[in-house]
Structure formats: structure tokens, C-alpha cells
Amino acid sequence: MKKYSAANTAFFHAGLILFGFIVVTLLILTKARSAADFFQSPLLLIYTTFVTCFELSRIIGAMLYRADDHQHVDHHSHQESHDYEPEVSIVIPCMNEEASISKTIEMSFAADYPKEKLEVIVINDGSTDGTLEELYRMQRKFPELVIVDWKQNRGKRHGMAEGFLRARGEIIVQLDSDSYIVPETFRGLIDPFRNKKVGAVCAHADPENAEQNLLTKLQAAYYFLSFRILKAAESTFFMVFCCSGCSSAYRKSVVAPIMDTWLNEKFLGLPVTWGDDRALTNWVIRLGHSTIYTDVAKAYTICPTTLKQLLKQQVRWKKGWFVNSLSASKFIWKEHPFVAFTYFFPLIAITLITPFMATKALVYDPIVRGVMPVYYVMGVFLIAALVTLFYRFIARENKYWPYVFVWSGLNMLVLSFVLYYALFSIQNRKWGTR
């Protein structure tokens, strides 16, 4: 990321805030005019005002993010990073990942960290391809690699729990089998744990296969927004609600006592098989610890390459989000009322309401009332433009910013409706595949 003077940064931030407040009125009027008469759609007006202000607040929150935010939780816990080198265990559950597991292991052992303080544990969760052979090949190259081989598939959550309980490290790094942390940035994921209040840290992740096709380029833009804007905004409250399963770290003393409870969570009488990362993060927050995001630690993962794979992934993520949001809502308003009522509950409301408002604007109004959603669509892209402006400033070297607009269109026309199917099929506990 390029460096800019403090004066330029402050000027841009002030200008962005001013521009944001000016554009709020335009956004409200534009999206509300998707109805034939401005005053005949009060619900749409309220919804539009709510969404616009909320999106702007997230950008402002991301503007306040600093990579060393964890230091501000407890100044007295600060040490120099090179003086903090706890034992670290990297846990990698995998199933049928023969194409990617070797690189994940290679990158793990290449981490810029004392080798005697680093262990790598891989759980082979009943793979039926050549994954186990790849693991043995890696073990010949790295004899210290720990392999747990299950003949029957038990599920990712069970694999994570097995690795967490076996880990000897004070800090446990959870990686997906097709993900890895850039070795030179590995310390950036461990360093925040200097602060005893930090219970979990989420790395910044980007798709490694971003250049494969249009869909992966769209996801590259989405990943950047999701991490550097959404999680960064949450990190300003020291409360990231989902430390991503592809590349996050946990303090073992925090998560080990709740492993059995987390492993056996149920919803409507059935085991929960998705949202393991969000559920574990919720437990860290519930136990009174901070969860943060850092853009110092860089990770790469493989994103879906077809629309079918993407939709399956989105359905799984929506189910996990819904179930864990219900769980978190039981305690978040008591323990963190400011975050609950200014961020958490508004986000839930927007996520649940948006598919219905999109249906009204894109389907009901055109068919029943003969009103085309021109202004609604314009409003969506105006918000995308505001987000892109911030995107361009903080990552001018990132070339995927134009795809924010395409992703916004895809989300408006397709992905926002995934929630319908996710809720309708909530009792289907199959994992779903990429």
C-alpha cells in the first residue's frame, strides 16, 4: 500500500465525509423515487435512509481503522513485537484437497517465525482422492508435520476441534486447506496477541485465483470490501463478528474450554454444520475478549470459479450468518449495547429486509404498478461509487476496484435473494461444496 502524508490523508478523509453527507440526500431521493410517487412509499423512504446512513457509517468506521488498534485496548500490555514469540500451532482440516493442500503446508512451514516454536497439524477428514498421499509426501519433506487421518468424514468443525485440542501452541492459527498466509506477514497475525485482551485475530484475505475469470475478479473486489472496509470497521470496536475460517488465529486458553460446547451446537434440534468460524468468534466475544482484524497479515484463498459454486457458498454463509446472529443477539445487547444498537442489530435488519425491498422495487412495482426501478438501481450504484472512492484511496495499487459496480449489480439481481433459499432450506445441514 502506498504511503501518503498525514496532511493529505486528513484532507481526503474530511473531503470524503463531506461528500458522503452531501450524497446522502441524493441517494435517499434517488432510491425512494423507484416508487411512482415519492410520498406514497414511506417504507421505502425509511428503508433507503436507514441503509444509506448505515453504509456511510461503515465507511467512516473503516476510515478510523489502524493496523495497531489492538494496542489501544490496553496500553500497559505493549511489548516490542520481536520480544513476543509464543508457540504457535497451525491447524488445517481438509477433505479432497489434493490440488491445494501441498502449497498450504509449504507456506505454513515457510512462515517467518522460529521453527522450533511452530507446529503444523493437518486433519484428513475422510478424503477419497489423493489428499492423503500428498500429506505423506509433505511429511517426508517436513518430518515434523502432524497428520491426523480419519477414514470417515466427520465434518470441518470436528476437524478444527481435533486440531485445536491437539495443538501445543499458545496461539492457534486456523487455515482452510486451500488458503495460506504470506510467510513474510505471518508475525502480523501473532503480534496482536501481545495484548491479553485479544482473543482472536482475522487476517486480510484475497483470492489467489482472482485472474481466472470475470466471477473471480468480482470476488476479488468483494473480498477487499469485506475485509478492509467491513471487518476494519468492526475492528474499530475491537469486535469483529466473524474471524474468517480461511485465515484467523485464536488464543488457545480462550477457546479450549468451550470446544465441546462449540462442537455440539444445535439449531432446531439438528447439529450446525456451517458457520463454524462465526460461531467460534461469537464465543470469544461472549467470554469478554476482543476480536480484531489486521491488514498486516496477508492471506490468499481460492474462491469459487462458477456461479453454481458461488451460490452454494453463499447459501452456506447465509445459513451460518443467520443462526449465529440469532445466538449472538442473546448476549450482545447486554454486554455491548452501543455496538449492538448502532451496528449489530441494524445490520441484521438490513440483511433481512433487503431481499423484500429488492423484490418490491425489481419485481412487484414493474409488474403490478408499471413503475420501472430506474431510481432504485441508480441508488445502488451511487452507494457503490461512494465505496469505490474509499477503496481507491486506501489501495490505489489494487486493480479490482471497477468490479465493485459489477458485484453490486450481481448482488442486487441475484445474491440478495439467496437469503430466501437459505432460510427455506435451513434444516438441510449438508455442507455444500465449491
ABEGO torsion letter per residue (X at the ends): XBBBBAAAAAAAAAAAAAAAAAAAAAAAAAAAAABABAAABAAAAAAAAAAAAAAAAAAAAAAABBAAAAAAABAAABBBAAABBBBBBBBBBBBGAAAAAAAAAAAAAABBBBAAABBBBBBBBGBABAAAAAAAAAAAABAABBBBBBABBAEAAAAAAAAAAABABABBBBBBAABBBBAAAAAAAAAAAABAABABBBBBBBBAAAAABAAAAAAAAAAAAAAAAAAAAAAAAGBBABBBAABBBBBAAAAAAAAAAAAABBBGGBBBABGAAAAAAAAAAAAGBBBBBBAABBBBBBBBABAAAAAAAAAAAAAAAAAAAAAAAAAAAAABAAAAAAAAAAAAAAAAAAAAAAAAAAAAAAAAAGBBAAAAAAAAAAAAAAAAAAAAAABAABAAAAAAAAAAAAAAAAAAAAAAAAAAAAABABAEBX
